Amino acid sequence: MLSRTFILSPGYFRAMSTQIPRGVAAVLERKPDDVVITFAKRTAVGRAKKGQLKDIPVDEMLYHLFKETISKSKIDPAKVDDICVATCHPPSPLYLSRAAALAAGFPHTVPISTVNRLCSSGLMAIRNIAQGIKSGEITLGIAAGSESMSLNPRPTPEISAVVAENQEAHDAVQPMGWTSEMVADIFKVPREKQDHYALISHTRGIEAKAKGIFEEEIIPITVRGATISVDDTIRPGVTAEGLATLKPAFPHWGPTTTAGNASGVGDGAAIVILTSRANAEKEGFEIIGKYVASTVVSVEPKIMGISPAVAVPKVLEMTGLSKEDIDVYEVPIQFSATTMYQNLTLAVLQINEAFASQFAYCVEELGIPIEKINPNGGAISISHPIGMTGTRQVVTGLAELKRKDKKLLVTSMCVGSGMGAAGVFVNEARHEAKL
């Protein structure tokens, strides 16, 4: 495992909000002005170009998800103060999202916005709504994330010649497969290790699907006469031997990344309803979780995949969840990432598996037991619809916490162009033990 020490500037600590709770007790404490989650669901994910959602555009997915959410959550759509939709690749995303909301039953008095921070967009949608609630500007909001990788694949960024003369600017717009090979090469993550971590994801995803674990988080939608309720992206029968036979996906960049150890390309949507605790109690909403904090970071564009190893320590430091610093308010400027997790016995960590190269690096750099990370598989197994992922990981994580009767969720993802994001959430759903 590589040793890495994170240096945080004094300005970072000055910028930390006094509203962010610090320490496990404070994070778990319940206050009237908490930002809470009352509904968190996702559609089943479809395999891009070949799966159940391959012909369904983003606005149609959102329409069905919004419509089912209004029905199942029992919210009054007229009381929603704002909607934020994460989507990255379709043209005119705001128009599509606004039209979908109107068609689904939200009145024209409900405003909407869209956000694009690539792979973290879904988390950013949640963050935008949560911050609006925390500031008192809104009371009830919806965050959604949706992407059709079938109909809107990643566009090729075009930058001018004068901008491209800068090496980091050039690197920032390169395909993600290239960054995977950069991480593998620079940090010496061999093909065998990548396949090992990929097999963990595939195996967990296969087992979770077979056990029906995802049923609780999936909201069935009926699209063009077909009911979609089960992921078709999870591939049964994946073995170590099979992974080893796959050819490199990007041989012109490197030999290690394959279709088996990279995130799948998929289609889907996810949604989260947020409000203040006081309003949730007033309206009689069931509270299933709490938003605590989130952060974004930036790294060299060519190694964008390592960013969760920067984002996770930062968000834990913000919330005081390291064992060493939990009672210290004069937080040290230097700390080692490998000492951050000893007290998180109640936690589940999610790291988006964009590529096994970066996932392996982050897991080993952070020093977190693999048992706590993506217990039901991640994007290598489930796939990675760009705008959906950040929201889906929260939906999936909260459902897992409820199942296991655990409390803390830390979710993180690398972000194209050289960024990363992470967030902390608390489970408040009632655990129903099976007899």
N, C-alpha and C positions, 0 to 999 in steps of 0.2 A: 504494500500500500504506500502511495506517495505521501510524504509529509507536507502539509500546507498550513501556513499561518495566515489568517486574514487580518488585514490592517484596516481599521475603520477610522475615518477622520473625525476630529472633534466636532465638526459641523454636523456630522450624522447624528450625534447624540443630542445636539442642540435642537435638531429638527424633529426628534422623536416626540410624538404627541403625548401630553400628560393624560390624555383620555385612554391610552392603551394600558390595559391592566398588566401588571408585572408579577410573575410568580404563579405557581400552580393554584394556590388558594384564590388569588385575585382573578385569575382567568376563569375559574369555575364558579365564582360568585355570581349571583343573579341580581341584577339591578333593573329598575324600570326603564332606563334609557338604553339598555342593551339592544344591539341589532340582532334580531333572532330570525330564524328560518322556520317557516310554517308549512312548506311544501317543497319537495325536491324530487323530481322525476326526470327520466330520459326516455327517448324512443329506443327501440332496438336499433342496433347499428347494421348498416348494409354494406356489403363488399362493393367497392367502387368498380364501375364498368360492368360488373357481373351480378350484383346482388339485388336484394329486394327493393332498394331505393334508388337504383341507378337512373331511373327516368323521372325522378321526383325533384323539382327545383326547390331551392331554399324557401321561397315564399310559401309553397304548398306544404312543406314539412312544418314550417312555423305555424301556418294556419291550423293544421290538425293538432299540433301540440298545444297551441293557445286554447283552442276549442275544448280539448279534453281537460286542460288545466282548469278552465272556468267551471266545467261540470264537476270535476272530482274534488277540487279544493273548496268549492262553495263560496269563493270570494265574490263580492259584488264588483264587477269590472269597472263600474263608475267611480269606485272609491280608490282605484289605483292612481297614484300620483305621477308615476314615471315608469317607463319600460326601457331597458337597455339591452340591445341585441348584439352579441358578438358574432361576426361573420367576416371572413377575410377575402374571399376570392370573387364572389359574384359582382357584376356591375350594378351600380345604383342600389347599394345595400339598404340605404335608409328608406328609399321609396318601397322596396320589396317588403321590408319589415313593417313599415307603417300600413301598407295595404293588407298584409296578412293579419295584423292586429285588428284592423277595422272589420275585415271579413269574418273574423272569429268571434266578434261580439263585443270588443272594447269600443266604447263610444268615442266620438271624435274629440271629446274633451281630454282624453288621455294622451299625453305627449310620448314621444319615443325618440331614442337616439341609437346609434350604432357605434361600435368600438372595434378597432383592429390593432391588436398588438400580437399578431400572428398566433403562435401556439398557446399563449397565455390569455387570449382574448376573452374566453369564457370566464376566467377568474377575474379579469379586469371589469367585465360587466357586473359581476357580483360586487366587486370593490366599489364601482361607481355608485351603485344603488345604496350600498351600505354606508358610504360616506355621506350621501345625501340625507339618509335617515339620521345618522349621527349628528350632522350639522343642524338638524331641525328643519331643513328645507323641504323635505317630504316625509310622509308617514308610512306609506305602503308602496312598495315597488317590486318590479319583476325583472330578473336577470335571465337572459336566455342565450344559448349558443347554438349555432347551426352551421353546417357546411355540406355542400354537395361536391365532393371531390370528383364525382363522375362527370357532372355537367360543368363544373368550374375548377379545373385543375390549376395548379400553381402557375401563374403567369410568369413569363421571363422578364425580370426587371431590366429596364433600360436606363443607363445613366450616361451622362455626357462624357466626352473624352477628357475634359479638364478635371472632372470629378474622379474618373477612373484612374487618373495618374496617381492618386493617393492609394497606397497599398491596402490600408484598412477599409477604405471606401470600396475598393475593388472586391475585397474579401467578403464584405457585408452583403453583397447581392449574389454570391455564388450559391449553387444548389446545395441542399442540405446533405446530400450524399457525399459531396466533397468535404464538408465539415466533419462528417463521420469518419472519413478516412484520415483527416488531419488529426483528430483526437486519437485514433488508433495508432498513428505513426508517432506523434509527438510524445504520447504518454505510454507507448509500448503496450497496447491492449491487443493481444494476439487473437486470431480467428477462433482458436479453440476456446478461449475465455468468453468471447462474444457468443458463441454457440451455446456455451454452458448457461449463461444468463438467459439467453433466448429460450432454451428448453424449459427453464423454470417458469417463465411467463406462459409459454404454450401449455405446459402441463397443468398449471393452476387454472388457466382459463378453461381448458377442456373439462377439468373436474368441477369447476364452479357451474358451468353450463349444464353438465350432466345432473348435478344435484338441484338444479333450479334456483341457485342462489341469486341470480340476477332478476328473477321474477318480481321481487319486492320493489326494485328501483325502476323497472321498465313500465311505462304507461302505454298500453296497446293503442295503436291508432289504425283506423280503417281508411286506406288510401286506394282510391279507384277500384273499390270492391274487394280489396284484399286486406285482411287484418294482419298487421305486422307487430309481433310481440316477442320475437326471439332473435338474438344476434345471429347473423349468418356469416360472420367474419371469422369465428373461431374454428380452426381447422383440426379435426380429430386425427389421431394417429401420428402426430409429430413425434419423431424419435431423434436421439442423438446421431444415429447413423444416417438418417435422412437429411438432417441439417448439414452434416459434414459433406454430403455429396453435391450441395447446391453451388452453382457457379457464382462468382462475384457479380454483383449488380452494377458496379461502376469500375470495371477493370482499367479504364483510362485514368482513374484517380487512385485506385488502390485495390488490394486483393482480398480485403477482409469482410466487407459489408455484403450481405446477401438478402434475398427476399425472405429468408427465414429468420434472420436476426435483426431486421429493421421493422419499424412500425408498419402496420398495414395501412392501406389507403382506403378510406371509407366515407360513408354518408350517414348523417344523423343529426339529432337535436336534443338539447337538454334544457331544463328550466328550474329556477329557484325563486320562491316568493319570500321576500324579506319585509320586516316591519319592526317597530320598536316593541319591546316586551310589554310595555304598558298598553299599547294598542292591541297587541295580540290577546292579552287577557281581557280587554274591554270587548273585543269582537268575538271572543270565545274560540279563537283559533288554537289548534294543537301546536305546541312548540316542539320542534324536532331537533333544533340545533341553534348554535349561536356563532355569529361571525366575530372573530376577535381582532385580527390584524392581517395585513398583507404587505408585501414589499416587492420592489422590482430592482434588479441589479443589471450590470453590464460587464461584459468580458471581451477579450479579443474576438472579433468576428469569426476568424478561422477555427476557433475552438469553442464555438457557442454552446456546444453540448455539455460542457462542464459546469455551466452556470447554476444548476441546482446545488452544487457543492459550495457555492457562494451565497445563494439566496436562502437556503435552509438555515445556516448558522445566523444569518442576519435577522430573519424573522423570529427565530428563537431568542436571540439576544434582545430584540425589541420587546418580547413578551416575558422575559425573565425566566425562561424554561430550562436554563442550564443549571445543573446541580451546584456547580461552584459559585455561580453568581446570583442564585435565587434570592438571597437576603441582602445583596449588595446593591445600593443605589448609585454609588460612584463606580459605574461599570468600567472595567479595564478596557484600554484601547486595543490591546492584543489578546487574542484567545485562539486556541487550537480547536479545529473542527472536530477532532477525534475525542474531545472530552465533553461533548455537548449533550449526550443522550442517555447518560446513566440513570437518570431519574424519570425517564418517560415510560414508565411501566404501563401507563394507561393509554399509550398512544399507538396510532397506526400512521405510517408514513406512506405517501404516494409520490413517486417520481415518474413523470411521463417517460415512457420508454420510446423515445424518438428513434434511437438506434442502440443496439446492444453495446457498442463501443463506449458511448457516453454514459449509458446506464451503469455498466460495469465500473467505469471510472468513478462515478458519483457514489455508488454504493460503498466501494472500498475506501474512497477518500473520506467519506463521512463516518465510516466506522459503525454503521448501524446494522444490527442483525437482520439478515435477509427475511427472517420470519415476520418482521414487522412491516415489510415493504411490499406493496401491491399483492396482498395475500390471495387475491383472486385473479391474478394476472394483470397486465397492463396493456399498453398500446401495441406491443409486439404481438399480442394475442387478440385483443379486442379491436384494434385499429385506432387510427388517429385522425378523425375529421377535424381539421385545424380549429375552426371556430367553436366547435362543440367541446373539445377536450377539457378545457379549464373548468367548465361547468359540470361536465360528466364526472370528473374526478371528485368533485365535492359531493355530487349525488351518490356516487358509488362508495365514497369514503364514509359518509354519514350512515348509509345503509349497513355497511360492515360494522361500524361502531355499535349500532343498535343491536345487531345480531350477536356480537361478542360482549355486549354490555361494557364497552370501554368508553373513554371520555374524550380524548384529544385526537384530532386529525391534523396532520401537517401535510399539505399538498404542494407540489412544486413541479415546475417544468422549464426546460430550456426553450429559448425563443429565437426564431430565425433572425439573422443579422447580428447576433452577438449579445443577446440579453437573456435574462432569466427572471422567474417570479416564484413566489411562495406565499402561502397563507396558512393561518391557524384557525381552526374551527372546534367547537365543543358539541358533543352529542348530548341532546336532552330528550331523545325519544325514549319512551318507556320500553324496557326490555321485556319481551313476552317469552318466558321459558317454555320450552316444549316438553310436554309430559312423556 
